[in-house]
Amino acid sequence: MRFRLLTLLIAISTAASAQQTFLPLNRNIYAWYEPAVNEQGVLFHTAIKPWRMQELQQVVTYDSVFHLKKVSDDKFIGKVWNFFGYDTILGVNTEDFHLRVDPLINFAGGMDIENGGKGLWTNTRGISVMGDIGPERKVSFQATLRENQAKYPDYLVPWIKYYNVVPGQGKVRSFKNSAFDYANATGYVSYTPSKYFNFELGHDKNFIGDGYRSMLLSDNALYYPFFKITTTVWKIKYMNLYTEFDDAYNTLDDSVMVVTGLTRKFGSFHYLSWDVFDWVQVGLFEGIVWPANDSTRYRGFDVNYINPIIFFRPIEFGLGSPDNALIGANIKFKPVNNAIIYGQFLMDDLDVAAARGGEGYYRNKFGIQGGFKIYNPFKINNLMIQAEMNQANPYTYAHKEPVQNYAHYNQPLAHPLGANFREFIGIINYRFFERFYMEAKVQSAVIGYDQHAGDHFGSNIFISDYDIPGFPDSYGNYIGQGLKTTIRSADLRGGFLINPSINLNLEGQIFIRRFANDQEKINTTMFMLALKTDLFNSYYDL
């Protein structure tokens, strides 16, 4: 039945002009647009992602990015060519209603050469529905549904079984000798009453930052319900984000996690972005996480957090609020038209008085990011070079009450490694002959893991930071303490972009990973081929 449905959809090729409200949250898609939006003098708040298409097209158009030229629909060859850039599978285009329906696929296969040629594969089938209502397109919507089966390399299997979730995806079910089955769905409704306001109700992910990672809020964790308000006035863009998360950390022993139930918690986020000059953009961030239940009552969504004023709740924290408050900043410099320098600072906790007793006090919890991107270096068009450093002190993002940690469904809301790490990333991305592309990414990280049961050296954000050695007088902490582990990887990809409108790619990949500490070494050399509609980021390199 599923095969017949997919065949029917592919057989229909009616062009649709429905405009997608938000650009899919995929780093490779954004790379096509970044040189234009990061030019000096361009007013565009790049750190708030996903980007809204109505705003993006005021800077750079879809056709100019992909150099498309539509051919007459009256010719068979024109229909074929139009699919390679314009056409959708099923579309409706009237004066006050626009709709498009597309398949979502990921048919990938390969092997782990280092581990006896173990077969690896992914089988994803899904559908995307999006559209606009009204002649002015003030109301828009999108929904995606995907069903997945996959067999992952050996280094990922224990992690998936322990946390009961695929990185960035949904709850899993094991089948067929270490393969996994999982499903996921996203969707939103967006309303833009004027150029100043946008309201979005959805079940998806958000990202704050200009880098490969985000130390503030990333798309690493599972999808979640949210309500978002963005206000754009003058050189300022202000985001209010209200979310619902799940804490699913229920451990029975040291080797297997069983999710026996979910504890609901909520988040309130504010982000203020300001174009200070043509070449400087500054953003201020705050996030609050609190549980639906405390020790005395059911709190639910605390209406006090509807307050839209940034940094109001952290002030209340000083008056005794028990909730988890984080503050931070994002900054981007554009020294020339073809380069940016960016960075982030995150403060989860700070106790200046106690820190005077010695260095490395456990409650001084900070996260830092620094990086740069160069577009078209050496006068080579469509080439991008990026370098980035990320680090987080031990115990950052953790909380005395584990349910209030900075995580959702067993995954960190910021960096995939949690805390107690330092990471370096280098990326080269090159596009040639308009639709062909190559990307090389290298990554090196040092992290301090817990070595024995009962250890707490600061990488595991799901453990109470009241359980650390020497509490409450824990000094001398440093990045990499505990079981010092190095993770290095190299990822080389190349392919052809078949249809930009749904990011349908034919891609080959070689992935090499080296994991080592005093207890074990895990080597992976993986080769994969894939035909995929690549709309979502995946973080499997760690």
C-alpha positions in Angstrom: 0.0 0.0 0.0 2.8 2.4 0.9 4.6 1.6 -2.4 1.5 2.2 -4.4 0.8 5.6 -2.7 4.4 6.8 -3.3 4.2 5.6 -7.0 0.9 7.6 -7.4 2.5 10.7 -6.0 5.5 10.5 -8.2 3.3 10.0 -11.2 1.6 13.3 -10.7 3.7 16.4 -11.6 1.5 19.4 -11.3 3.4 22.6 -10.6 2.6 24.5 -7.5 3.6 28.0 -6.5 3.0 27.5 -2.8 5.8 29.3 -0.9 7.4 27.6 2.0 7.1 29.8 5.0 10.4 28.7 6.7 13.5 27.4 5.1 14.2 23.7 6.3 16.6 23.6 9.2 19.4 22.0 7.3 22.9 23.4 7.4 23.7 22.5 3.7 20.6 24.3 2.5 21.6 27.4 4.4 25.1 27.4 2.9 23.6 28.2 -0.5 22.1 31.5 0.9 24.7 32.6 3.4 27.1 34.6 1.2 24.2 36.9 0.3 22.7 37.4 3.7 26.2 37.9 5.3 27.3 40.8 3.1 28.0 44.1 4.8 25.0 46.4 4.8 22.5 43.6 4.5 20.0 43.7 7.4 19.2 40.1 8.2 19.2 38.5 11.6 21.0 35.2 10.7 21.2 33.8 14.2 17.5 33.1 14.6 16.7 29.9 12.7 14.8 28.6 10.8 14.7 31.6 8.5 11.4 32.9 7.2 11.2 32.7 3.4 9.3 36.0 3.1 12.2 37.8 4.8 14.9 35.8 3.0 13.6 36.6 -0.4 13.9 40.3 0.2 17.6 39.7 0.2 18.2 36.8 -2.3 15.8 34.9 -4.5 15.5 31.2 -4.9 16.1 31.4 -8.7 19.3 33.5 -8.2 20.7 31.1 -5.7 20.2 28.0 -7.9 20.5 29.7 -11.3 17.2 28.2 -12.5 15.4 29.0 -15.7 11.9 27.5 -16.2 11.1 25.8 -19.5 7.6 25.8 -21.0 5.3 23.3 -19.5 3.9 22.5 -22.9 6.8 20.3 -23.8 7.6 17.0 -22.3 11.2 17.8 -21.9 10.2 21.0 -20.2 8.2 19.0 -17.6 11.2 16.8 -17.0 13.5 19.8 -16.6 11.1 21.8 -14.4 11.0 18.9 -11.9 14.8 19.4 -11.5 14.2 22.6 -9.7 10.7 23.9 -9.7 8.0 21.2 -9.8 6.4 19.5 -6.9 4.8 16.1 -7.0 1.3 17.3 -6.3 0.2 21.0 -6.3 -2.7 23.3 -6.1 -2.3 27.0 -7.0 -5.3 29.3 -6.9 -5.7 33.0 -5.9 -6.3 32.3 -2.3 -4.9 28.8 -1.7 -1.5 27.3 -2.4 -0.6 23.7 -1.7 2.3 21.4 -2.5 2.9 17.7 -1.6 6.3 16.1 -1.9 7.8 12.7 -0.9 10.5 12.5 1.7 12.9 9.7 1.2 16.3 8.5 2.3 17.4 5.3 0.6 21.0 4.8 1.7 23.2 1.8 1.8 26.9 1.0 2.6 29.2 -0.7 4.9 31.6 -0.3 7.8 34.8 -1.4 6.2 36.7 -1.5 9.5 34.3 -3.9 11.2 34.2 -6.8 8.8 32.3 -5.1 6.1 29.1 -4.8 8.3 26.2 -3.7 6.2 24.6 -0.3 7.0 21.4 1.1 5.6 18.6 3.6 6.0 15.1 3.3 4.6 13.0 6.4 5.1 9.6 7.0 3.5 7.6 10.0 4.2 5.6 13.0 3.0 5.7 16.7 3.2 2.6 19.0 2.9 2.9 22.7 2.9 0.9 25.7 1.7 -0.5 29.2 2.2 -4.0 30.5 2.7 -5.3 33.8 1.4 -4.2 36.1 -1.5 -1.6 37.8 0.8 -0.3 34.5 2.2 -0.5 35.6 5.8 -1.4 32.1 7.0 1.0 29.3 6.1 1.4 25.7 7.2 3.7 22.7 6.8 3.6 19.1 8.1 6.0 16.2 7.6 5.7 12.6 8.5 8.4 10.0 8.2 8.8 6.3 8.9 12.3 5.0 9.3 14.3 1.8 9.6 18.0 1.9 9.8 21.1 -0.1 10.7 23.8 2.0 12.3 27.6 1.5 12.8 28.7 -0.2 15.9 29.8 3.0 17.8 26.2 4.3 17.7 24.3 1.1 18.6 25.1 1.0 22.4 24.3 4.8 22.7 20.9 4.3 20.9 20.0 1.3 23.1 21.0 3.0 26.3 19.2 6.3 25.7 16.4 4.7 23.8 16.5 7.3 21.0 18.2 7.9 17.7 20.3 11.1 17.8 18.0 14.0 17.0 15.1 11.6 16.2 12.4 9.7 18.0 12.0 6.8 20.4 13.3 3.5 18.8 12.3 -0.1 18.6 14.9 -2.7 17.9 14.4 -5.3 15.2 16.3 -7.6 12.8 19.7 -8.0 14.6 20.6 -4.5 15.9 18.5 -2.5 13.4 16.1 0.1 14.6 12.6 1.3 13.7 11.4 4.8 14.5 8.9 7.4 13.3 8.8 11.2 13.5 6.6 14.1 12.6 6.8 17.8 12.5 4.4 20.6 11.7 3.5 24.2 12.2 1.0 26.9 11.5 2.4 30.4 10.9 0.5 33.7 10.9 2.1 37.0 9.8 -0.4 39.9 10.3 2.1 42.6 9.4 5.8 43.1 8.6 6.4 43.6 12.3 5.0 40.3 13.8 5.0 36.6 13.1 3.3 34.0 15.3 4.1 30.3 14.9 2.6 27.3 16.6 4.4 24.1 15.9 6.1 20.8 16.7 9.7 21.1 15.5 13.1 22.5 16.4 14.8 25.8 16.7 18.4 27.0 16.5 20.2 30.1 17.7 23.6 31.0 16.3 25.8 31.4 13.3 27.9 28.3 13.7 27.8 24.6 13.1 27.0 24.1 16.7 25.1 26.3 19.2 25.9 26.6 22.8 22.6 28.5 23.4 19.9 26.4 21.7 20.5 23.9 19.0 18.6 21.4 16.9 20.4 18.4 18.5 17.4 17.1 20.5 14.1 15.6 19.5 11.3 17.7 18.1 9.1 19.5 20.7 5.9 21.6 20.8 6.4 25.3 20.9 4.8 28.7 20.4 7.0 31.5 19.0 6.5 35.2 18.5 9.0 37.2 16.5 8.9 41.0 16.4 10.9 43.0 13.9 11.3 46.7 14.2 14.0 49.0 12.9 17.4 47.1 13.3 16.0 44.8 16.0 14.5 41.4 15.9 13.1 39.9 19.1 12.0 36.3 19.7 9.8 34.9 22.4 9.8 31.1 22.4 7.6 29.0 24.8 8.2 25.2 24.7 7.3 21.9 26.3 10.0 19.3 26.9 10.1 15.7 28.3 12.5 14.3 30.8 12.8 10.5 30.0 15.9 9.6 32.0 14.9 6.4 33.9 17.9 4.1 34.5 17.5 0.6 35.9 21.2 -0.4 35.7 24.5 0.8 34.2 24.0 -0.8 30.8 20.4 -0.5 29.9 18.0 2.5 30.1 14.3 1.8 30.2 12.0 4.7 29.6 9.1 3.9 31.9 7.4 7.3 31.7 7.9 10.9 30.8 8.2 13.9 33.2 6.9 17.0 31.5 8.9 20.3 31.8 8.6 23.7 30.2 10.9 26.3 28.7 10.7 30.0 28.1 13.3 31.6 25.8 14.0 35.2 24.8 16.5 36.3 22.2 17.1 39.9 21.2 19.1 40.5 18.0 20.4 44.0 17.1 22.3 45.2 14.0 24.5 47.6 15.9 26.5 48.6 12.7 26.6 47.4 9.1 29.3 45.0 10.2 28.3 44.0 13.8 25.3 42.0 14.9 24.8 41.3 18.6 22.3 39.0 20.3 21.3 38.6 23.9 19.8 35.3 25.1 18.0 33.9 28.2 16.4 30.5 28.8 14.4 29.2 31.7 13.5 25.6 32.3 11.1 24.4 35.0 9.2 21.2 35.8 5.5 20.7 35.6 5.6 19.3 39.1 7.6 20.4 42.1 7.8 18.8 45.6 4.5 20.4 46.7 2.1 20.8 43.8 1.4 20.6 40.1 2.7 23.8 38.5 2.0 23.2 34.8 2.9 26.1 32.6 3.8 28.9 34.9 2.0 32.1 33.6 4.8 34.2 35.1 7.0 33.1 32.3 4.7 34.7 29.7 6.4 37.9 30.6 8.1 39.0 27.4 10.8 41.1 28.9 14.3 39.6 28.5 16.4 39.1 31.7 13.5 39.6 34.0 13.4 36.0 35.4 17.2 35.7 36.0 16.7 38.8 38.3 14.0 36.8 40.2 16.4 33.9 40.4 18.5 36.1 42.7 15.4 36.4 44.9 15.1 32.7 45.4 13.5 31.2 42.2 14.4 27.4 42.1 14.1 27.2 38.3 17.0 26.6 35.9 18.1 30.0 34.3 20.7 30.4 31.6 21.9 33.6 30.0 24.2 34.2 27.1 25.2 36.2 24.0 25.8 35.7 20.3 28.0 38.1 18.3 28.8 38.3 14.6 31.3 40.5 12.8 31.4 41.2 9.1 34.8 42.7 8.5 34.5 42.3 4.7 31.8 41.1 2.3 33.1 37.6 2.0 33.9 36.7 5.6 32.3 36.6 9.1 33.6 36.1 12.6 31.2 34.7 15.1 31.0 33.6 18.7 28.8 32.7 21.7 29.0 32.9 25.4 26.7 30.9 27.7 26.5 31.2 31.5 24.6 28.6 33.4 25.7 29.4 36.9 28.1 31.7 38.7 29.1 32.0 42.4 31.7 34.7 42.6 32.0 34.6 46.4 32.5 30.8 46.6 34.9 30.9 43.7 37.3 33.0 45.7 38.1 29.9 47.7 40.0 28.4 44.8 40.2 27.8 41.1 37.9 25.5 39.1 34.8 25.9 41.3 32.1 23.6 40.1 29.3 26.3 40.0 31.2 28.4 37.5 29.5 26.9 34.5 30.3 28.5 31.1 30.1 27.6 27.4 32.1 29.3 24.7 32.1 29.3 20.9 34.3 31.0 18.4 34.6 30.6 14.7 34.8 32.1 11.2 33.5 31.6 7.7 35.1 32.7 4.4 33.1 32.8 1.2 34.7 32.6 -2.2 38.3 32.6 -1.0 41.2 32.8 -3.5 38.6 34.2 -5.9 37.0 30.7 -6.2 33.3 31.1 -6.5 31.0 29.0 -4.4 33.8 27.8 -2.1 33.3 28.2 1.7 35.9 27.6 4.5 34.8 27.4 8.1 36.6 26.8 11.4 35.0 26.6 14.8 35.8 25.9 18.5 33.3 24.9 21.2 33.8 24.2 24.8 31.8 23.8 28.0 33.0 23.6 31.6 32.2 20.5 33.7 28.6 20.4 35.0 27.4 23.1 32.6 23.7 22.6 31.6 23.1 20.3 34.6 20.9 21.1 37.6 20.5 20.1 41.2 17.2 18.6 40.1 17.9 16.4 37.1 14.5 17.0 35.6 15.4 20.7 35.2 18.6 20.0 33.2 19.0 21.6 29.8 17.9 18.6 27.8 14.9 17.0 26.1 14.1 13.3 25.8 17.6 12.2 26.8 19.5 14.6 24.5 21.1 18.0 25.3 19.4 21.1 24.0 22.8 22.7 23.2 25.9 20.7 22.2 25.6 16.9 21.6 28.5 16.2 24.0 26.8 17.8 27.0 29.6 19.4 29.0 33.2 18.9 30.1 34.5 19.0 26.5 36.5 21.1 24.0 36.0 20.6 20.3 37.5 21.9 17.0 35.7 21.7 13.7 36.9 22.5 10.1 34.7 22.5 7.1 35.3 23.1 3.3 32.2 23.3 1.1 32.4 23.7 -2.7 29.7 23.9 -5.3 30.5 23.5 -9.0 28.6 23.3 -12.3 25.7 24.8 -10.3 24.3 21.5 -9.0 27.4 19.4 -8.0 28.9 19.8 -4.6 31.7 18.4 -2.3 32.2 18.8 1.4 35.0 17.8 3.7 34.6 18.1 7.5 37.1 17.2 10.2 36.3 17.2 13.9 38.4 16.7 17.0 37.1 16.7 20.6 38.4 16.0 24.1 35.8 15.0 26.7 36.1 13.7 30.3 33.7 10.8 30.8 32.7 9.1 34.1 34.9 6.0 34.6 33.0 4.0 37.2 29.4 3.8 38.6 29.0 6.7 41.0 31.5 9.0 39.3 30.4 12.4 38.3 33.1 14.4 36.5 30.8 16.8 34.7 30.0 15.5 31.2 26.7 13.8 32.1 24.2 16.6 32.4 21.5 14.1 33.5 23.0 13.7 36.9 22.4 16.2 39.8 25.3 18.5 40.3 24.7 18.0 44.0 26.2 14.5 43.6 29.6 15.6 42.6 32.7 14.6 44.6 33.5 17.0 47.4 30.1 18.8 47.2 29.6 21.6 48.1 33.3 22.5 48.2 34.3 21.2 44.8 37.3 23.0 43.4 40.0 22.2 40.9 37.6 21.2 38.1 38.9 21.4 34.5 37.8 20.5 31.0 38.7 16.8 30.3 38.7 15.7 33.9 37.7 12.1 34.5 38.2 9.4 31.8 39.9 11.6 29.2 38.6 10.6 25.8 39.5 11.8 22.3 37.0 11.7 19.4 38.3 12.5 15.9 36.4 12.2 12.6 36.7 13.0 9.0 33.6 13.2 6.7 33.9 13.5 2.9 30.7 13.9 0.9 30.1 14.6 -2.8 26.9 14.5 -4.9 24.4 16.1 -7.2 21.5 18.2 -6.2 18.6 16.9 -8.2 15.7 19.1 -7.0 16.6 22.2 -4.9 12.9 22.8 -3.9 12.9 19.6 -1.8 16.8 19.2 -1.5 16.7 15.9 -3.3 20.4 14.7 -3.5 22.3 11.8 -4.9 25.3 11.5 -2.6 28.3 9.5 -1.8 30.0 9.6 1.6 33.2 8.3 3.3 33.3 8.7 7.1 36.2 7.9 9.4 36.0 8.0 13.1 38.5 7.3 15.9 37.4 7.0 19.6 40.0 6.3 22.2 40.6 6.4 26.0 42.3 4.2 28.5 39.5 1.7 28.6 38.6 1.2 24.9 39.3 2.1 21.3 36.6 2.1 18.6 37.5 2.6 15.0 35.0 3.2 12.2 35.5 3.5 8.4 32.2 3.8 6.7 31.2 4.1 3.0 27.6 5.1 2.0 25.6 5.9 -1.1 22.2 7.7 -0.7 19.3 9.1 -2.6 17.7 11.5 -0.1 15.5 14.5 0.5 17.8 16.1 3.1 15.8 18.6 5.1 17.1 18.0 8.7 20.5 18.1 10.3 22.0 14.9 11.7 24.8 14.9 14.2 26.4 11.4 14.1 30.0 12.5 14.1 30.4 12.3 17.9 
